[in-house]
Amino acid sequence: MDAVSEVITCCGPPEIFNTDQVCQFTSQEFTGLLQAHGIQISMDGAWRWRANVFAERLWRSLKYEEVSLSMPMRLSATPRTGWPAT
């Protein structure tokens, strides 16, 4: 809830929020937050994580190789604003 609220405040609400049908994302509190900001809710079927496993592994590898390994260099050249420079 805190992370979604922070992103909405900082960057504005997304058009669509896609997630799995697990209890933390189907609660009235969470869906109410999204609806209050006019965000459409898209939910995959329960236990559909297997459908995305290959894409998730690709993104994990990409993030590790491109972000984690090069992050010390980027941080030293980036002002300390809390967000990476673009």
KOLMARMI-461660 format. One line per 5 residues: number of its first residue (from 0); their letters; for each residue x, y, z of N, C-alpha, C. Coordinates in steps of 0.001 Angstrom, whole numbers. Last residue first. Layout:
NUM	A	X,Y,Z,X,Y,Z,X,Y,Z  ...
This chain:
85	TAPWG	18436,10832,-15452,17993,10303,-16734,18888,10784,-17837  19581,9661,-12269,19546,10690,-13307,19113,10068,-14623  17513,7972,-9875,18634,7993,-10806,18467,9104,-11835  16467,9583,-6863,16087,8974,-8132,17286,9016,-9058  17693,10718,-4729,16780,9629,-4451,16316,8926,-5712
80	TRPTA	19606,12534,-5177,18234,13049,-5118,17230,11968,-4747  22633,12959,-5390,21871,12223,-4368,20477,12813,-4214  23693,12716,-8807,23398,13510,-7610,22518,12725,-6657  25899,10228,-10019,24514,10685,-9920,24328,11550,-8679  28309,9007,-10029,28142,10140,-10945,26749,10760,-10847
75	SLRMP	28044,6919,-8260,29096,7891,-7991,28951,9133,-8864  26008,5407,-9414,25744,6148,-8188,26800,7201,-7920  27283,4214,-11613,26210,5185,-11821,25960,6016,-10575  29092,2463,-10377,29564,3530,-11257,28510,4605,-11417  27329,748,-8935,28319,1573,-8228,28866,2705,-9087
70	MSLSV	25698,-450,-11113,25154,531,-10180,26232,1327,-9438  26434,-2495,-12752,26918,-1164,-13109,26468,-88,-12123  25264,-4750,-11621,26696,-4749,-11855,27244,-3370,-12180  22512,-3991,-11496,23272,-4311,-10292,24772,-4234,-10508  21887,-3447,-14287,21667,-2499,-13199,22579,-2795,-12024
65	EEYKL	22626,-5477,-16067,22665,-4087,-16501,22529,-3073,-15372  22465,-7937,-14656,23620,-7624,-15483,23737,-6133,-15796  19989,-7752,-13253,21228,-8065,-12552,22435,-7604,-13355  18172,-7203,-15311,18356,-6243,-14222,19660,-6499,-13486  18493,-9569,-16836,18791,-8263,-17410,19040,-7226,-16325
60	SRWLR	17606,-11515,-15016,18972,-11554,-15546,19383,-10190,-16084  14960,-10649,-14663,15854,-10773,-13515,17302,-10757,-13976  13949,-10843,-17257,14068,-9523,-16647,14992,-9553,-15439  14076,-13684,-17516,14804,-12809,-18433,15015,-11439,-17803  12330,-14488,-15494,13742,-14869,-15423,14588,-14002,-16340
55	EAFVN	9943,-13436,-16484,10470,-12956,-15212,11946,-13298,-15055  9612,-14971,-18808,9813,-13524,-18921,10402,-12955,-17636  9236,-17482,-17585,10371,-17261,-18486,10658,-15772,-18663  6896,-17122,-15999,8163,-17497,-15387,9361,-17229,-16304  4287,-16554,-16640,5265,-15489,-16798,6675,-15879,-16360
50	ARWRW	2806,-18776,-16068,2725,-18240,-17427,3814,-17207,-17674  3070,-19156,-13361,3833,-20021,-14257,3831,-19490,-15686  1246,-17500,-12157,2647,-17080,-12165,3471,-17916,-13131  -1375,-18096,-11800,-917,-17938,-13183,531,-17480,-13263  -2837,-18437,-9450,-1700,-19317,-9706,-1216,-19249,-11155
45	AGDMS	-5796,-17047,-10731,-5064,-17533,-9571,-4011,-18545,-10006  -5376,-14969,-13644,-6025,-16036,-12899,-5174,-16488,-11720  -4559,-11491,-13303,-4371,-12796,-13919,-5121,-13821,-13083  -6370,-8513,-13328,-5827,-9614,-12532,-5739,-10878,-13357  -6399,-5102,-13467,-6316,-6288,-14307,-5669,-7380,-13479
40	IQIGH	-8103,-2168,-12890,-7472,-3309,-12247,-7544,-4510,-13177  -7525,1248,-13599,-8177,-1,-13972,-7402,-1164,-13365  -7707,3964,-11418,-6821,2987,-12041,-7618,1720,-12349  -8818,6092,-10024,-9266,5839,-11387,-8391,4844,-12144  -8192,6306,-7409,-7351,7076,-8324,-7701,6809,-9781
35	AQLLG	-9931,4556,-6241,-10024,5963,-5839,-9200,6871,-6758  -9008,2107,-7210,-10247,2673,-7756,-10390,4150,-7412  -6721,1768,-5573,-6596,1880,-7027,-7832,2534,-7638  -7927,1650,-3047,-6902,2660,-3334,-6774,2868,-4834  -9570,-607,-3360,-10173,704,-3133,-9200,1836,-3416
30	TFEQS	-7722,-2640,-3509,-8488,-2323,-4712,-9178,-970,-4578  -6784,-2462,-797,-5895,-2266,-1942,-6664,-1883,-3194  -9129,-2878,761,-8260,-1718,1005,-7393,-1420,-220  -10089,-5303,-117,-10889,-4097,-362,-10034,-2848,-186  -7647,-7428,-1654,-8308,-6862,-475,-9069,-5591,-852
25	TFQCV	-6161,-8439,-3659,-7605,-8490,-3835,-8356,-7915,-2648  -3521,-8365,-2962,-3938,-7543,-4086,-5441,-7558,-4315  -3242,-10128,-848,-2836,-8736,-629,-3278,-7815,-1764  -4187,-12628,-1929,-4978,-11874,-958,-4546,-10418,-798  -3849,-12787,-5509,-3458,-13204,-4167,-4060,-12223,-3176
20	QDTNF	-4005,-12877,-8479,-5134,-12895,-7548,-4698,-13484,-6212  -1466,-10601,-9746,-2054,-11932,-9540,-3218,-11820,-8569  -1884,-7581,-11724,-1342,-8384,-10636,-1961,-9768,-10640  -1725,-4358,-13121,-1888,-5787,-13347,-1214,-6567,-12239  -3320,-1411,-13478,-2473,-2111,-12515,-2747,-3596,-12684
15	IEPPG	-3430,1264,-15822,-3810,-108,-15471,-2813,-661,-14458  -2498,3894,-15783,-3812,3612,-16346,-4329,2264,-15868  -1011,5101,-12695,-957,4418,-13993,-2373,4218,-14520  -914,8380,-11222,-1470,7028,-11289,-1276,6402,-12665  2244,10004,-10501,883,9981,-11016,384,8553,-11148
10	CCTIV	4670,10029,-9246,4648,9925,-10700,3265,9998,-11324  4228,10489,-6438,5428,10953,-7138,5229,11069,-8646  1763,9339,-5816,2064,10715,-5421,3210,11284,-6245  2117,6757,-6849,1013,7588,-7340,1286,9051,-7021  4287,5917,-5276,4441,6043,-6728,3339,6928,-7314
5	ESVAD	3096,5910,-2726,4265,6755,-3003,4454,6974,-4497  1086,3990,-3036,727,5379,-2712,1874,6326,-3036  2694,1733,-3437,1783,2185,-4495,1383,3634,-4260  4027,1603,-947,4785,1746,-2193,3896,2266,-3323  1901,1251,872,2774,2422,960,3520,2665,-351
0	M	835,-1182,0,0,0,0,885,1253,0
